[in-house]
Amino acid sequence: MPRYHKLGEIPSKRHTIYKKKNGDFYYEELFGTIGFDGMSTLMYHTQTPTQVKEIIRSYDVAPEVAVSKNMKSLMLDGFQIKSHDDYLESRKCILFNNDCQIVLASPNKSLTSYFYKNTDSDEVIFVHKGSGKLRSFLGNIDFGYGDYLVIPRGVIYQIDFDSSDNRLFIVESKSPIYTPKRYRNWFGQLLEHSPFCERDIHPPSELETFDESGDYLIKVKKEDTIHEYIYAAHPFSAVGWDGYNYPYKFSIHDFEPITGRVHQPPPVHQTFETNSFVICSFVPRLYDYHPEAIPAPYNHSNIDSDEVLYYVDGDFMSRNNVDKGFISLHPAGIPHGPHPGTMEKSIGKKETLELAVMVDTFKPLKVTKDAIKLSDGKYFKSWLNKKK
């Protein structure tokens, strides 16, 4: 959520002379979005951040399409995605359109041998397994199970993992990621009915400054291509910054569910929004308290959006044979709902302990070859009533 934050040391007035104790200059950089009209941060570097020594190579990382016009409901076993030592190699896009890419990753090792910058998209990294530290040129953030790491486009970062067992669910967005407008007043403050507040948003709290020269490899993503740059100055050279454009952490465990007498619609779970899709958090919650309420979700048609649900933990009462790391895709235009028998079983239940992340896109998603490998192809038949 955009709000003012400051880290390190900065001068009292912007765009003015700022010097080190030895008389050398610090170098100012505006890190902004939407031209000069969006969120921005003003950084001060020990060295100029523009020193490109060499461009080594460029290579394509565009998703390989298996089904471009999909109308089949799919269930993918996300934990079957192959692990890799290299962070970028581990990232496998399973679903995408012109607005976003939905990615699974299982990196075995930390991202420390190079730096990464996504100039195409904001990234939301949901940590399903693993813990560690996100390091960026705007500071560091410790993370663990259930954390969303929101990384604006253009942020240069590395990731230190505490172990080799890491599972990430990643959404790349071509448009900026915000908190839902209906949660904010016209000043930008989160309202009392919001399911989270500013205390739950954790910006960088540790700024590492490297006043070093050498050969620093930065892999830059632009238009589904990775460009390998060698910079002469360490990318983490900021001594201070202030502004509104920076990475932050939000834990799914801090999302406070909105409940009612009867079943509430999916928008009450909304956590992030863009102009082309939304991200929702399903968390443990009390069920509806009308005496004749049906806790299971009602059948509904996704006329205007594709629905992707990433199952994290707990008992998913509306689905049969679903495990951690599974991903369901319900394409627009086809009704779906609870599996046979689950509606009846839900009646009288008092709570659910399920944990899941949902992405609803306003344009159809293409299915990649990596996704097809995770599917048994039979899920679309799973609503057939069993013969007695």
Residue pairs with C-beta under 8 A, 6 or more apart in sequence:
1 178
1 179
1 184
1 188
1 190
1 198
1 201
1 248
2 39
2 178
2 188
2 244
2 245
3 188
3 198
3 201
3 244
4 242
4 243
4 244
5 203
5 204
5 242
5 243
5 244
5 246
6 240
6 241
6 242
7 138
7 139
7 203
7 204
7 205
7 207
7 240
7 241
7 242
8 44
8 207
8 209
8 238
8 239
8 240
8 241
9 44
9 239
9 240
10 18
10 42
10 44
10 240
10 241
10 242
11 17
11 18
11 44
14 28
14 42
15 28
17 25
18 25
18 26
18 28
18 44
19 25
19 26
20 26
20 46
26 44
26 45
26 46
26 239
27 44
27 45
27 46
27 47
27 48
27 49
28 42
28 43
28 44
28 45
29 42
29 43
29 44
29 45
29 49
30 40
30 41
30 42
30 43
31 40
31 41
31 42
31 43
31 138
31 154
31 241
31 243
31 245
32 38
32 39
32 40
32 41
32 245
33 39
33 40
33 152
33 153
33 154
33 176
33 245
34 176
38 176
38 245
39 152
39 176
39 243
39 244
39 245
40 243
40 244
40 245
41 138
41 241
41 242
41 243
41 244
41 245
41 246
42 241
42 242
42 243
43 49
43 137
43 138
43 238
43 240
43 241
44 238
44 239
44 240
44 241
45 233
45 237
45 238
45 239
46 209
46 210
46 211
46 233
46 237
46 238
46 239
47 211
47 213
47 233
47 234
47 237
48 233
49 233
49 235
49 237
51 231
51 232
51 233
52 229
52 230
52 231
52 232
53 215
53 230
53 231
53 232
54 229
54 230
55 227
55 228
55 229
55 230
56 217
56 228
56 229
56 230
57 227
57 228
58 225
58 226
58 227
58 228
59 225
59 226
60 224
60 225
61 88
61 221
61 224
61 225
61 226
62 224
62 225
63 93
63 96
63 101
63 224
63 366
63 368
63 370
64 368
64 369
64 370
65 366
65 367
65 368
65 369
66 367
66 368
66 369
66 371
66 372
67 366
67 367
67 372
68 366
69 364
70 329
70 331
70 364
70 365
70 366
70 367
71 331
71 333
71 334
72 331
72 380
73 328
73 329
73 330
73 331
73 334
73 336
73 379
73 380
74 328
74 329
74 367
74 371
74 375
74 377
74 379
74 380
75 322
75 326
75 327
75 328
75 329
75 375
75 376
75 379
75 382
76 94
76 326
76 327
76 328
76 329
76 371
76 374
76 375
77 323
77 325
77 326
77 374
77 375
78 94
78 104
78 167
78 169
78 310
78 325
78 326
78 327
78 374
79 167
79 323
79 324
79 325
80 373
80 374
81 92
81 104
81 105
81 106
81 370
81 374
82 92
82 106
83 90
83 106
83 107
83 108
84 90
84 106
84 107
84 108
85 107
85 108
85 109
86 107
86 109
87 105
87 107
87 109
87 110
87 111
87 116
87 159
88 111
88 116
88 219
88 226
90 105
90 106
90 107
90 108
91 103
91 104
91 105
91 170
92 103
92 104
92 105
92 368
92 370
93 101
93 102
93 103
93 368
93 370
94 102
94 103
94 104
94 327
94 367
94 368
94 370
94 371
94 374
95 101
95 102
95 306
95 308
95 329
95 365
95 366
95 367
95 368
95 371
96 102
96 365
96 366
96 368
97 361
97 363
97 364
97 365
97 366
98 174
98 363
99 173
99 174
99 175
99 274
99 276
99 277
99 361
99 362
99 363
100 121
100 171
100 172
100 173
100 174
100 274
100 276
100 277
100 359
100 361
101 121
101 171
101 172
102 169
102 170
102 171
102 172
102 308
102 359
102 365
103 168
103 169
103 170
103 171
103 172
104 167
104 168
104 169
104 170
104 327
104 370
105 166
105 167
105 168
105 170
106 166
106 167
106 168
107 159
107 161
107 166
107 168
108 164
108 166
109 161
109 164
110 132
110 158
110 159
110 160
110 161
111 157
111 158
111 159
111 160
112 158
112 160
113 217
114 217
114 218
114 219
115 156
115 157
115 158
115 216
115 217
115 218
115 219
115 235
116 156
116 157
116 158
116 218
116 219
116 221
117 154
117 155
117 156
117 157
117 218
117 219
117 220
117 221
118 151
118 153
118 154
118 155
118 172
118 221
119 153
119 154
119 220
119 221
119 222
120 153
120 172
120 174
120 221
120 222
120 223
120 224
121 153
121 172
121 173
121 174
121 221
122 150
122 151
122 152
122 153
122 172
122 173
122 175
122 176
122 177
123 149
123 150
123 151
123 153
123 170
123 171
123 172
123 173
124 148
124 149
124 150
124 151
124 170
124 171
124 173
124 177
124 272
124 279
125 148
125 149
125 151
125 168
125 169
125 170
126 147
126 148
126 149
126 168
126 169
126 170
126 171
126 252
126 310
126 312
126 357
127 143
127 144
127 145
127 146
127 147
127 148
127 149
127 166
127 167
127 168
128 145
128 167
128 168
128 169
128 310
128 312
128 324
128 325
129 145
129 165
129 166
129 167
130 144
130 145
130 161
130 162
130 163
130 165
130 166
130 167
130 168
131 142
131 143
131 144
131 145
131 161
131 162
131 163
132 142
132 143
132 159
132 160
132 161
132 162
132 166
133 140
133 141
133 142
133 143
133 159
133 160
134 140
134 141
134 142
134 143
134 149
134 151
134 157
134 158
134 159
134 247
134 249
135 157
135 158
135 159
135 160
135 208
135 236
136 151
136 155
136 156
136 157
136 158
136 204
136 236
136 247
137 155
137 156
137 157
137 235
137 236
137 237
137 238
138 155
138 204
138 207
138 238
138 241
138 246
138 247
139 203
139 204
139 205
139 206
139 207
139 208
139 246
140 204
140 205
140 206
140 207
140 208
141 149
141 202
141 203
141 204
141 205
141 247
141 248
141 249
143 149
143 249
146 251
146 252
146 253
146 312
146 355
147 249
147 250
147 251
147 252
148 249
148 250
148 251
148 252
148 271
148 272
149 247
149 248
149 249
150 177
150 247
150 248
150 249
150 250
150 272
151 157
151 247
152 176
152 177
152 245
152 246
152 247
155 246
155 247
156 218
156 235
156 236
157 247
167 325
169 310
169 357
171 277
171 279
171 359
173 274
173 276
173 277
174 276
175 274
175 275
175 276
176 274
177 272
177 273
177 274
177 279
178 272
178 273
178 274
179 190
179 194
179 271
179 272
179 273
180 270
180 271
180 272
180 273
180 278
181 273
183 190
183 191
183 193
183 194
183 195
184 190
184 191
184 194
185 191
189 198
190 196
190 197
190 198
193 258
195 255
195 256
195 257
195 258
195 268
195 271
196 250
196 254
196 255
196 256
196 271
200 250
200 251
200 254
201 248
201 249
201 250
202 248
202 249
202 250
203 246
203 247
203 248
204 246
204 247
204 248
207 238
207 239
207 240
207 241
208 236
209 236
209 237
209 238
209 239
210 234
210 236
210 237
211 234
211 237
212 233
212 234
212 237
213 232
213 233
213 234
214 232
214 234
215 230
215 231
215 232
216 230
216 231
216 232
216 233
216 234
216 235
217 228
217 229
217 230
218 228
218 229
218 230
218 231
218 235
219 226
219 227
219 228
219 229
220 226
220 227
220 228
220 229
221 227
250 271
252 271
252 281
252 283
252 312
252 355
252 357
253 283
255 269
255 271
255 281
255 283
257 268
257 269
257 283
257 284
257 285
257 286
258 264
258 268
258 269
259 285
259 286
259 287
259 288
259 289
260 288
260 289
261 288
261 289
261 290
261 293
262 288
262 290
262 293
263 288
263 293
263 294
263 295
263 296
263 297
263 298
264 288
266 280
266 358
266 360
267 278
267 280
269 280
269 281
269 282
269 283
269 358
270 278
270 279
270 280
271 279
271 280
271 281
272 278
272 279
273 279
276 361
276 362
276 363
277 305
277 359
277 360
277 361
277 362
278 359
278 360
279 357
279 358
279 359
280 357
280 358
280 359
280 360
281 356
281 357
281 358
282 309
282 354
282 355
282 356
282 357
282 358
283 354
283 355
284 314
284 351
284 352
284 353
284 354
284 355
285 351
285 352
286 350
286 351
287 293
287 295
287 346
287 349
287 350
287 351
287 352
288 294
288 295
294 343
294 346
294 347
295 317
295 346
295 347
295 349
295 352
296 317
296 318
296 337
296 338
296 342
296 343
296 345
296 346
297 318
297 337
297 338
298 337
299 335
299 336
299 337
299 338
300 335
300 336
300 337
301 333
301 334
301 335
301 336
302 330
302 331
302 332
302 333
302 334
302 336
302 360
303 332
303 333
304 332
304 362
305 332
305 360
305 361
305 362
306 329
306 330
306 331
306 332
306 360
306 361
306 363
306 364
306 365
307 328
307 329
307 330
307 336
307 358
307 359
307 360
308 327
308 328
308 329
308 358
308 359
308 360
308 361
308 365
309 327
309 328
309 330
309 356
309 357
309 358
310 325
310 326
310 327
310 356
310 357
310 358
310 359
311 319
311 322
311 323
311 324
311 325
311 326
311 327
311 328
311 354
311 356
312 324
312 355
312 356
312 357
313 324
313 353
313 354
313 355
314 352
314 353
314 354
314 355
315 352
315 353
315 354
316 322
316 354
316 356
317 338
317 342
317 345
317 346
317 349
317 352
317 354
318 337
318 338
318 339
318 342
318 343
318 346
319 328
319 338
319 339
319 342
320 339
320 340
320 341
320 342
320 382
321 382
322 328
327 374
328 379
329 365
329 367
330 336
331 364
331 365
332 364
336 383
337 343
337 383
338 346
339 382
339 383
340 383
340 384
340 385
340 386
